[in-house]
Amino acid sequence: MMLRSLLTVLALAAAVPLHAGVLTEDFGSPYAGWETRWFAQNSNATRVFFDPNDRGNNVTGLTVFDGNPFDGGQVRILFDADFARTIRNFSFDILGYNQQTLDVFDIDGNSLLNVVITPVAGPPYDFAQSGYTRFSVDSTNGIGGFSLLPFGAEYNYSIDNLAATVPEPASWALMIGGFGLVGAALRRRRGASALA
């Protein structure tokens, strides 16, 4: 009887969808504060190669690194493990100034998207939004991060308009609270049957 009740509650909890919230980052409003917002705070993204003022008036996007810039190797942006588990969809715009291989992977390292990005014409490069390509991936176990493997210098790309779909904190709290109540009820039942 108790096991059946527990299974019923768990089935109901699984059937109730968590409300999703979308975190966005467009590296603007203001640009200088991007390091304090969700993307930088929940990943190893670091160091900006370009200041937007260096690119003229039609600047969009940002070049970020994984802490080891200018080595000509792969840029690997990883989300913090706890945060990565909550991401159900990740989308962003990317512009490559040379050819890049983009890989987006889940928390187990499985590739969700692997494409070669065709470079924009240049120089001079068009940094306007029209040169970007939009990518979006879904995952049931979370988004671990993304990597770029350049054919040339690793700083020759820009990303913009990042969006991560995650459960809203209130939804998590409600679900965890429900599990806590079920556990308390089971403990109370066990205690009552031990006294009988």
FENNORVEN-V338308 format. One record per pair of residues at least 4 apart in sequence whose ideal C-beta (glycine too) atoms are under 6 Angstrom apart, sorted by the first residue. I is the first residue (numbers start at 0). J is the second residue. D is the distance in Angstrom with one decimal. If there is no record, write none. Layout:
I/J/D + I/J/D
This chain:
8/181/5.1 + 12/174/6.0 + 12/177/5.7 + 17/166/4.0 + 17/170/4.1 + 18/167/4.8 + 18/170/4.7 + 19/164/5.0 + 20/165/5.9 + 20/167/4.3 + 21/162/5.5 + 21/164/5.3 + 22/37/4.7 + 22/163/4.7 + 23/162/5.0 + 24/36/5.9 + 24/38/4.4 + 24/161/4.4 + 25/160/5.3 + 26/30/5.7 + 26/33/5.1 + 26/61/4.3 + 30/51/5.5 + 33/39/6.0 + 34/39/4.5 + 37/41/5.7 + 38/161/5.7 + 39/44/5.5 + 41/78/5.6 + 41/79/5.1 + 41/82/4.1 + 42/76/5.5 + 42/78/5.0 + 43/65/5.5 + 43/66/6.0 + 43/77/5.1 + 44/63/4.3 + 44/76/5.2 + 45/64/5.5 + 45/66/5.2 + 46/64/4.7 + 46/68/5.9 + 48/62/4.2 + 48/154/4.5 + 49/53/5.3 + 49/54/6.0 + 49/62/5.6 + 51/58/4.3 + 54/58/4.0 + 54/126/4.9 + 57/126/5.8 + 57/127/4.5 + 58/126/5.3 + 59/128/5.0 + 59/159/5.1 + 60/157/3.4 + 60/158/5.8 + 60/159/3.5 + 62/154/5.4 + 62/157/5.5 + 64/68/4.2 + 65/74/5.3 + 65/75/4.9 + 65/76/5.8 + 73/146/5.4 + 73/148/4.7 + 74/147/4.6 + 74/153/5.3 + 75/146/4.4 + 76/144/5.0 + 76/145/5.6 + 77/144/4.1 + 78/82/5.2 + 78/83/3.9 + 78/144/5.2 + 83/106/5.0 + 83/141/4.7 + 83/142/5.9 + 83/143/5.2 + 84/141/4.1 + 85/165/4.4 + 85/166/6.0 + 86/141/5.4 + 86/142/4.0 + 86/163/4.9 + 86/165/5.7 + 87/164/5.0 + 88/137/5.1 + 88/164/3.9 + 89/136/5.6 + 89/142/4.4 + 89/163/5.3 + 90/135/3.7 + 90/162/4.8 + 91/158/5.4 + 91/161/4.5 + 92/131/3.8 + 92/133/5.3 + 92/159/4.6 + 92/160/4.7 + 93/158/5.2 + 94/119/5.9 + 94/130/4.9 + 94/131/4.7 + 94/157/4.8 + 95/99/4.4 + 95/116/4.2 + 95/118/4.8 + 95/156/4.9 + 96/118/5.8 + 96/124/5.6 + 96/155/3.9 + 97/118/5.0 + 97/150/5.8 + 97/151/4.1 + 97/155/4.5 + 98/118/5.5 + 98/150/4.3 + 99/116/4.5 + 99/147/4.9 + 99/149/5.2 + 99/156/5.6 + 100/115/5.4 + 100/148/4.4 + 101/114/5.4 + 101/116/5.5 + 101/147/5.8 + 102/110/5.6 + 102/113/4.8 + 102/146/4.8 + 103/111/5.0 + 103/112/4.3 + 103/136/4.9 + 103/145/4.5 + 104/108/5.5 + 104/110/5.3 + 104/143/5.0 + 105/109/4.9 + 105/111/5.8 + 105/138/4.6 + 105/140/5.5 + 105/143/5.5 + 106/140/5.6 + 106/141/4.2 + 106/143/4.5 + 111/136/4.4 + 111/138/6.0 + 112/136/4.9 + 119/125/6.0 + 119/130/4.5 + 125/130/4.8 + 138/142/5.3 + 147/156/5.9 + 149/153/4.9 + 151/155/5.9 + 166/170/4.8 + 166/171/5.5
